[in-house]
């Protein structure tokens, strides 16, 4: 059988991979030793030139279905890994059929949940991981995606200004619908609670954390946070006609959560005395889009919020409130942000994303200023942070020259 490769952005180097070998037998000169999450399938990570891919063996029909589903999620702007292609028609040297392979691009600066605990996370950070999972699940449900197998193992995490962002990495059991009904949402949450409870218990038993984690407390946090966020994003609110200011208040609350309201359903009763409002279309990325419009930077939403706060402090410090905000943002970007990022030595650029480094420098400045009894200069802070903190951190990305 001839090798068949279906790819949305063909990389000629893919053809040269040892497809006649089962993935578990691929040699070390092909496989990159990056952390991988737990999986029911054999998964290997490879590097071809400047691009890194995760390759998963599975059945051909399942591989093509997941590939197309991931492409749909990408077109919808949802947080998931980027599908590269499917390799089918694989046979070994004896002519025996081998499983098909799904290829996705490796998400830079992302880690599976277990690896995060070898990179400094403690049990106190688990709620932040669950909060990131909740945002991911809610966004998928709002878009009509039924997951079917919610678990920490099916997610990659990226740091997001002291918090985390979660990305779907396994869509094998997923389905796209016009809407996800209450029963399907409840199924996802129930399955997620079961899976995550087992994963947390296994993590505690493995000795990877300094003390046991209360699995029941974790899944209660998951359910409570999911219900609260879903209610805030979709709930109906009713008030008197002379309280129209509550419409703006609802939108502001959603903006504070990082969501933009693209459509709002407003209904009045026959007498016009009562008003009901319900958000119909919401999308995460309020702060990210604002920062991108001002500076062209593309970062996670919490990182964007942190950078926007520093931009506001810069504007106030230099009394630039009457200046054009785009001009001020460009000045901040070129005089503060870019010079600080340039201070990161080449050997430390695989440790954290630049925006996350900047966030940590802002936190570090608060501690230095508290200790010194005065506000410490941002560049002085950056030098101290790089020398005393950043250089001792483990890498979270494959260095360009590795």
Rosetta blueprint (number, residue, H / E / L):
1 X L
2 X L
3 X L
4 X E
5 X E
6 X E
7 X E
8 X L
9 X L
10 X L
11 X L
12 X H
13 X H
14 X H
15 X H
16 X H
17 X L
18 X L
19 X L
20 X L
21 X L
22 X L
23 X H
24 X H
25 X H
26 X L
27 X L
28 X L
29 X L
30 X L
31 X E
32 X L
33 X L
34 X L
35 X L
36 X L
37 X L
38 X L
39 X L
40 X L
41 X L
42 X L
43 X E
44 X E
45 X E
46 X E
47 X E
48 X E
49 X L
50 X L
51 X E
52 X E
53 X E
54 X E
55 X E
56 X E
57 X E
58 X E
59 X L
60 X H
61 X H
62 X H
63 X H
64 X H
65 X H
66 X H
67 X H
68 X H
69 X H
70 X H
71 X H
72 X H
73 X H
74 X H
75 X H
76 X L
77 X L
78 X L
79 X L
80 X E
81 X L
82 X L
83 X E
84 X E
85 X E
86 X E
87 X E
88 X E
89 X L
90 X L
91 X E
92 X L
93 X L
94 X L
95 X L
96 X L
97 X E
98 X L
99 X L
100 X E
101 X E
102 X E
103 X E
104 X E
105 X E
106 X L
107 X L
108 X L
109 X L
110 X E
111 X E
112 X L
113 X H
114 X H
115 X H
116 X H
117 X L
118 X L
119 X L
120 X L
121 X L
122 X L
123 X H
124 X H
125 X H
126 X H
127 X H
128 X H
129 X H
130 X H
131 X H
132 X H
133 X H
134 X H
135 X H
136 X H
137 X H
138 X H
139 X H
140 X H
141 X H
142 X H
143 X L
144 X L
145 X E
146 X E
147 X L
148 X L
149 X L
150 X L
151 X L
152 X H
153 X H
154 X H
155 X E
156 X E
157 X E
158 X E
159 X E
160 X E
161 X L
162 X L
163 X E
164 X E
165 X E
166 X E
167 X E
168 X E
169 X L
170 X L
171 X L
172 X L
173 X L
174 X L
175 X E
176 X E
177 X L
178 X L
179 X L
180 X L
181 X L
182 X H
183 X H
184 X H
185 X H
186 X H
187 X H
188 X H
189 X H
190 X H
191 X H
192 X H
193 X H
194 X H
195 X H
196 X H
197 X H
198 X H
199 X H
200 X H
201 X H
202 X H
203 X H
204 X H
205 X H
206 X H
207 X L
208 X L
209 X L
210 X L
211 X L
212 X L
213 X L
214 X L
215 X H
216 X H
217 X H
218 X H
219 X H
220 X H
221 X H
222 X H
223 X H
224 X H
225 X H
226 X H
227 X H
228 X H
229 X H
230 X H
231 X H
232 X H
233 X H
234 X H
235 X L
236 X L
237 X E
238 X E
239 X E
240 X E
241 X H
242 X H
243 X H
244 X L
245 X H
246 X H
247 X H
248 X H
249 X H
250 X H
251 X H
252 X H
253 X H
254 X H
255 X H
256 X H
257 X L
258 X L
259 X E
260 X E
261 X E
262 X E
263 X E
264 X E
265 X E
266 X E
267 X E
268 X E
269 X L
270 X L
271 X L
272 X L
273 X L
274 X E
275 X E
276 X E
277 X E
278 X E
279 X E
280 X E
281 X E
282 X E
283 X E
284 X E
285 X L
286 X H
287 X H
288 X H
289 X H
290 X H
291 X H
292 X H
293 X H
294 X H
295 X H
296 X L
297 X L
298 X L
299 X L
300 X L
301 X H
302 X H
303 X H
304 X H
305 X H
306 X H
307 X H
308 X H
309 X H
310 X H
311 X H
312 X H
313 X H
314 X H
315 X H
316 X H
317 X H
318 X L
319 X L
320 X L
321 X L
322 X L
323 X L
324 X L
325 X H
326 X H
327 X H
328 X H
329 X H
330 X H
331 X H
332 X H
333 X H
334 X H
335 X H
336 X H
337 X H
338 X H
339 X H
340 X H
341 X H
342 X H
343 X L
344 X L
345 X L
346 X H
347 X H
348 X H
349 X L
350 X L
351 X L
352 X L
353 X L
354 X H
355 X H
356 X H
357 X H
358 X H
359 X H
360 X H
361 X H
362 X H
363 X H
364 X H
365 X H
366 X H
367 X H
368 X H
369 X H
370 X H
371 X H
372 X H
373 X L
374 X L
375 X L
376 X L
377 X L
378 X H
379 X H
380 X H
381 X H
382 X H
383 X H
384 X H
385 X H
386 X H
387 X H
388 X H
389 X L
390 X H
391 X H
392 X H
393 X L
394 X L
395 X L
396 X L
397 X L
398 X L
399 X L
400 X L
401 X L
402 X L
